[in-house]
């Protein structure tokens, strides 16, 4: 993997694939760039795709105290490495990060996100508050496995599945990144869609959800799309929170196709 220094000197590891207009993929909670490899491979014939390890994950570093601003700087550095005219796709909490970055001034014309896990509404905000409190207590106690278990239960993973995961090599990788769950939790604030802040998102934005995702998750994406000045919404039939790369890849390729055509015409 290549590396670039973020504004505070933290090395951020990234991988470049394909040929075409630049497209940066931003991973969600408990994921490193390897998790985005299948989607990147499907998009690489039409785009130069950059995947990266977010701060504190994989081969990237972690200097000083975390803040959302530092993660925005990390993404800004990767977009800079991607080249002029880069577009961005954010998965789950990575979508929330991408939105925060564009709201803060990251110059992106096209942005797509898949189910940023906001939880608006009274019951959703209460659920988020309880999960935040429990997560902080688990991490403060050094219970990384418990923090991973909490995340998996929040995302609908069955207890039996989580138990099987504990017996695999993957579990150690998840525990190594467990502290970053607090980062994604902080990015989501109290769980409400930050409508006022996102009025500054000038990018044309596609907000995507799965047709089999929970009703609250689908409703949250519609609320988000309506809050964005240039937002539009799309539902992928038959998909859930873990969207199939082969299903979302053509949707993203179509959305980013205008820039792809212009790029090839100029080449």
Secondary structure, DSSP 8 states (H G I E B T S, - for coil): -EEEE-TTS-EEEEEEESSSEEEEEE--TT--GGGGHHHHHHHTTTEEEEEE--TTSTT----SS--HHHHHHHHHHHHHHH-TT-EEEEETHHHHHHHHHHHTT---SEEEEE------SHHHHHHHHHHHHHHHHHHHTT-HHHHHHHHHHHTT--HHHHHHHHTSTHHHHHHHTGGGHHHHHHHTTTSS--TTGGGG--SEEEEEEETTS-HHHHHHHHHHHHHSTTEEEEEETT--SS--HHHHHHHHHHHTHHHHHHHHHH-
